[in-house]
């Protein structure tokens, strides 16, 4: 695997770095972390966070000793509902999960050394208890195992993240990428080429530090719009509400969430049409577009121009009430995308407004007739996109 990029051993007091993430309890006893499950039906996990784990090949070497009251297996979990490994109390491997290498070897003191290697698509590692092949269960509340040490090493994962040929990878254009990719795309890192737009320099830098580990990934430090040139960005108390449109307090004053829309400053940001960047050879043709730009979705879509003809799916946040001044609403977006062969497939209410139907996540794909006319490679991409987005296939 080559030389480790990151290497750290957790033993003794350092084991307390692993935080309780779900239904279990843990306490340091001597040099060990003693783990008890819960009678609640839930995950039973400890979790460690570090961006060093994201888009890397991870090797975990855990030394665990099962206790007399154990009724569970030792479990290594990947955020997003994926299993890495399950080891029964007698050392039997009962689930190899999505890892690439796994072993469990008995030690002289009755403990086991569990050695697991896997591709990490998240900035966290999780260990805990599982039962009957499942990570979600109702436990006994008794001591399950003592964690004696964990060695974590990370390695470059370029080979693993490159295994999908370039012409088969999904080009994901993420507009408004603060916080990084959505989990559903992180879990498919080896299948995508992400192009993320984030105009705030500090946010763009943070995204670039980890996204650059995916082959072909780009972070473009610009805002997308329907016209190129500088525009005023309204920076809000909650940074996720910042927008190229001014918050509309005639609406927002009626909701407690309105306080995070308070404008705390403005700054000039450089805007550009996506199709202009495409013609300049800076960005590729999009297969799927995700837009979260707080009331500016319509203008961003117009900036893609004719490239919307080639796009297969679009996911965006939209509104039926103008919480930003002058914004276009859901109906306007349905109309413009209909001209490019898109149909609205899913509409999910976002409950930020006291239960009122104000904000929605909208999912569009090309209509059935457009999909039927696609060449085989594009149809295959559409299948992968549909699986990631949770859209039922056309019958």
C-alpha positions in Angstrom: 0.0 0.0 0.0 3.0 2.3 0.2 3.9 4.7 2.9 1.1 5.8 5.2 -0.1 9.4 4.8 -1.6 9.4 8.3 -0.8 7.1 11.2 -2.0 7.3 14.8 -2.4 4.8 17.6 -5.2 5.2 20.2 -4.6 3.4 23.5 -5.2 4.2 27.2 -6.6 7.7 27.7 -6.4 8.4 23.9 -9.2 5.9 23.4 -11.6 8.5 24.8 -11.1 10.3 21.4 -13.7 7.9 20.1 -17.0 9.6 20.7 -20.3 7.9 21.4 -22.4 8.3 18.3 -25.4 6.1 19.0 -26.9 3.9 21.7 -24.0 2.6 23.8 -21.9 3.7 26.7 -18.2 3.5 27.3 -15.7 4.2 30.1 -12.0 3.9 30.5 -11.0 1.1 32.8 -7.2 1.0 33.3 -5.8 0.9 29.8 -9.0 -0.2 28.1 -12.2 1.3 26.9 -15.1 -0.9 28.1 -18.1 -0.8 25.9 -21.7 -1.6 26.9 -24.6 -1.7 24.5 -28.1 -0.4 25.2 -31.6 -1.9 25.4 -32.7 0.6 22.8 -33.2 -0.5 19.2 -30.6 1.5 17.4 -27.0 1.6 16.1 -24.4 1.0 18.9 -21.3 2.9 17.7 -18.3 4.9 18.7 -17.0 7.4 16.1 -13.8 9.3 15.3 -13.7 12.3 13.0 -10.8 13.6 10.9 -10.7 14.8 7.3 -7.6 12.8 6.9 -9.8 9.7 6.5 -11.9 11.0 3.6 -11.3 9.5 0.1 -8.4 7.5 1.5 -7.6 3.8 1.8 -7.9 3.2 5.5 -6.3 0.4 7.6 -7.6 -0.2 11.1 -5.9 -2.6 13.5 -8.1 -3.0 16.6 -7.3 -5.1 19.6 -10.5 -6.1 21.4 -11.2 -8.5 24.2 -14.8 -9.9 24.5 -16.2 -9.8 28.1 -18.1 -12.6 29.8 -21.5 -10.9 29.4 -21.1 -10.3 25.7 -24.0 -11.2 23.4 -22.7 -9.3 20.3 -20.0 -9.1 17.6 -17.3 -6.5 17.2 -18.4 -4.2 14.4 -16.6 -1.8 12.0 -19.0 0.5 10.3 -18.8 3.0 7.4 -21.0 6.1 7.7 -24.0 5.8 5.3 -25.2 2.3 6.4 -22.3 0.2 5.0 -20.7 -2.7 6.9 -16.9 -3.1 7.0 -16.5 -6.0 9.3 -18.2 -8.1 12.0 -16.2 -10.4 14.2 -18.0 -12.9 16.6 -16.9 -13.4 20.2 -15.0 -16.6 19.1 -13.0 -14.7 16.5 -15.1 -15.9 13.5 -15.6 -13.4 10.7 -19.3 -13.2 10.2 -19.4 -10.3 7.7 -16.7 -9.1 5.4 -18.7 -6.0 4.3 -17.3 -3.7 1.7 -13.7 -3.9 2.9 -10.8 -5.2 0.7 -8.8 -7.1 3.4 -9.9 -8.5 6.7 -8.4 -10.8 9.3 -9.0 -11.7 13.0 -6.2 -13.3 14.9 -6.3 -14.6 18.5 -3.7 -13.2 20.9 -2.2 -15.0 23.9 -4.2 -13.0 26.5 -7.6 -14.0 24.9 -8.0 -10.8 22.9 -8.3 -10.6 19.1 -6.4 -8.4 16.7 -8.9 -7.3 14.0 -7.1 -5.9 10.9 -9.4 -4.3 8.3 -8.6 -2.3 5.1 -11.2 -0.4 3.1 -11.9 2.7 1.0 -13.2 5.5 3.1 -15.7 7.8 1.5 -16.4 9.7 4.7 -14.4 11.8 7.2 -15.2 9.5 10.1 -14.5 6.0 11.3 -17.0 4.0 13.4 -16.7 0.9 15.6 -19.1 -0.7 18.0 -21.4 -3.7 18.4 -23.7 -5.7 16.1 -25.9 -8.7 16.5 -27.1 -11.4 14.1 -25.4 -9.7 11.2 -27.1 -6.4 11.8 -25.8 -3.1 13.1 -29.2 -2.0 14.4 -30.6 -4.1 17.3 -31.8 -3.9 20.9 -29.1 -5.0 23.3 -28.8 -6.0 27.0 -27.2 -3.0 28.5 -24.3 -5.2 29.7 -20.5 -5.0 29.0 -19.7 -6.4 25.5 -16.0 -5.9 24.9 -12.9 -4.0 26.1 -11.1 -2.0 23.4 -7.4 -2.2 24.1 -6.0 -0.2 21.2 -6.7 1.0 17.7 -4.1 1.8 15.1 -5.4 3.9 12.1 -3.4 4.4 9.0 -4.4 6.1 5.7 -3.0 5.6 2.3 -3.4 7.2 -1.1 -6.5 5.8 -2.8 -6.0 7.1 -6.4 -6.1 3.6 -7.8 -9.3 2.7 -6.1 -10.9 6.0 -7.0 -9.9 5.7 -10.6 -11.3 2.2 -11.3 -14.3 3.6 -13.2 -13.1 4.6 -16.8 -13.3 8.3 -17.4 -16.0 8.0 -20.1 -18.2 6.1 -17.7 -17.9 8.4 -14.7 -20.8 10.6 -13.8 -20.0 14.3 -14.1 -21.6 15.9 -11.1 -21.9 19.7 -11.1 -22.5 20.9 -7.5 -23.5 24.5 -7.4 -23.3 26.0 -3.9 -21.0 23.4 -2.5 -20.5 24.7 1.0 -19.8 21.8 3.3 -18.7 19.4 0.5 -20.6 16.7 -1.4 -23.8 15.2 -0.3 -23.4 11.8 1.3 -25.1 9.9 -1.6 -22.3 11.2 -3.9 -19.5 10.7 -1.4 -20.4 7.0 -1.2 -20.0 6.9 -5.0 -16.7 8.8 -5.1 -15.1 6.2 -7.4 -17.9 6.6 -10.0 -18.1 10.4 -10.2 -16.1 13.4 -11.5 -17.3 16.3 -9.2 -17.2 19.9 -10.3 -18.0 22.1 -7.3 -18.8 25.8 -7.4 -18.2 27.8 -4.2 -17.6 31.6 -4.4 -16.4 32.1 -0.8 -12.6 31.6 -0.7 -12.5 30.1 2.7 -15.2 27.5 1.9 -13.6 26.7 -1.4 -10.3 26.0 0.2 -11.8 23.7 2.8 -13.6 21.7 0.1 -10.5 21.5 -2.2 -8.4 20.0 0.6 -10.3 16.7 0.4 -12.1 16.8 -2.9 -8.8 17.0 -4.8 -8.2 13.3 -3.8 -10.9 12.3 -6.3 -9.4 12.0 -9.8 -10.5 14.9 -12.1 -12.3 16.8 -9.3 -12.5 20.6 -9.6 -13.4 23.4 -7.2 -14.3 26.6 -9.1 -14.2 29.7 -6.9 -17.0 31.5 -8.7 -20.7 31.9 -8.5 -22.9 30.7 -11.4 -25.5 33.0 -12.9 -27.2 33.8 -16.1 -24.9 36.8 -16.8 -21.2 37.0 -16.3 -19.6 39.7 -14.1 -19.5 40.9 -10.5 -22.6 40.7 -8.4 -23.4 41.5 -4.7 -23.6 38.5 -2.4 -25.7 39.0 0.7 -23.9 37.3 3.6 -26.3 36.1 6.3 -26.0 35.2 9.9 -26.4 31.6 8.9 -23.8 31.2 6.1 -25.9 28.5 4.4 -28.6 31.2 3.7 -26.2 33.6 1.9 -27.5 34.5 -1.5 -27.2 36.7 -4.6 -30.7 37.8 -3.7 -31.7 39.8 -0.7 -33.7 38.0 2.0 -37.4 38.9 2.0 -38.3 39.8 5.6 -41.9 40.5 4.7 -42.1 36.7 4.6 -39.3 35.7 6.9 -40.4 37.8 9.9 -43.2 35.3 10.6 -40.8 32.4 11.3 -38.2 31.8 14.0 -35.8 30.6 11.4 -35.8 34.1 9.9 -33.1 35.2 12.3 -30.5 33.2 10.4 -31.4 35.1 7.2 -30.3 38.4 8.8 -27.8 40.2 6.5 -24.5 40.7 8.3 -22.5 42.0 5.3 -22.2 42.0 1.6 -19.3 41.2 -0.8 -18.7 41.2 -4.5 -18.4 37.8 -6.1 -17.4 37.0 -9.6 -20.3 35.3 -11.5 -20.1 33.4 -14.7 -22.4 31.4 -17.0 -21.6 27.7 -17.0 -21.8 27.5 -20.8 -19.1 30.2 -21.1 -16.8 28.1 -18.9 -17.6 25.1 -21.0 -16.8 26.9 -24.3 -13.5 27.9 -22.8 -12.7 24.3 -22.0 -12.7 24.9 -18.2 -15.6 22.5 -17.3 -17.2 19.4 -18.8 -20.7 18.6 -20.0 -22.8 17.9 -16.9 -24.6 14.6 -16.4 -26.3 15.6 -13.1 -26.6 19.0 -11.5 -27.2 19.8 -7.8 -28.1 23.4 -7.0 -28.4 25.0 -3.6 -28.1 28.7 -4.1 -30.9 30.2 -2.0 -33.4 31.7 -4.4 -31.1 32.0 -7.4 -31.7 28.6 -8.9 -33.6 29.8 -12.0 -30.8 32.1 -13.0 -28.2 29.4 -12.5 -30.2 27.0 -14.8 -30.4 29.7 -17.5 -26.6 29.9 -17.4 -26.2 26.3 -18.5 -27.9 27.2 -21.8 -27.9 24.4 -24.4 -26.0 22.1 -22.0 -29.2 21.3 -20.3 -30.1 19.2 -23.3 -27.3 16.7 -22.4 -27.9 16.7 -18.7 -29.8 13.7 -17.3 -30.9 14.8 -13.8 -31.2 18.0 -11.7 -31.6 18.2 -8.0 -32.3 21.6 -6.4 -33.8 23.5 -3.5 -36.7 25.7 -4.4 -39.6 27.6 -2.9 -43.3 28.3 -3.5 -43.1 31.5 -1.4 -40.5 34.2 -2.2 -38.3 34.2 0.9 -35.7 36.1 -1.3 -36.7 39.3 -3.1 -37.4 38.8 -6.8 -36.7 35.1 -6.8 -38.4 32.7 -9.3 -40.5 30.0 -7.7 -41.1 26.3 -8.3 -43.6 26.8 -11.2 -41.1 28.9 -13.1 -38.4 26.2 -12.8 -40.8 23.5 -13.9 -41.6 25.5 -17.0 -38.0 26.3 -18.0 -36.8 22.7 -17.4 -39.8 21.3 -19.3 -38.4 23.1 -22.4 -35.3 20.9 -22.1 -37.2 17.6 -21.7 -37.2 17.4 -17.9 -40.0 16.1 -15.7 -40.5 16.7 -12.0 -40.1 13.3 -10.4 -40.0 14.0 -6.7 -40.9 16.9 -4.4 -39.9 16.8 -0.7 -40.9 19.4 1.8 -38.1 20.9 3.9 -39.4 21.6 7.3 -37.7 24.8 8.2 -40.8 27.0 8.3 -43.0 25.6 11.2 -44.6 23.0 9.0 -45.7 25.5 6.3 -45.1 24.5 2.7 -42.5 27.0 1.8 -39.3 25.2 0.8 -38.8 22.0 -1.1 -36.2 19.7 -2.5 -37.1 19.1 -6.1 -35.8 16.3 -8.3 -36.0 16.4 -12.1 -34.9 13.8 -14.7 -35.3 13.6 -18.4 -38.7 12.4 -19.5 -39.3 8.8 -20.4 -39.2 9.5 -24.2 -35.9 11.3 -23.8 -34.4 8.4 -21.9 -35.6 5.8 -24.4 -33.8 7.7 -27.1 -30.4 7.7 -25.3 -27.4 5.7 -26.5 -26.4 2.8 -24.3 -23.6 4.5 -22.4 -25.9 7.4 -21.4 -28.6 5.0 -20.3 -26.1 3.2 -18.1 -25.2 6.6 -16.5 -28.9 7.4 -16.0 -29.3 4.1 -14.1 -26.5 4.9 -11.8 -27.8 8.4 -11.2 -31.3 7.1 -10.5 -29.9 4.7 -7.9 -28.0 7.5 -6.2 -31.0 9.8 -6.2 -33.5 7.2 -5.2 -35.6 7.6 -8.4 -37.6 4.6 -9.6 -36.6 3.6 -13.1 -39.0 4.1 -15.9 -41.0 1.0 -16.8 
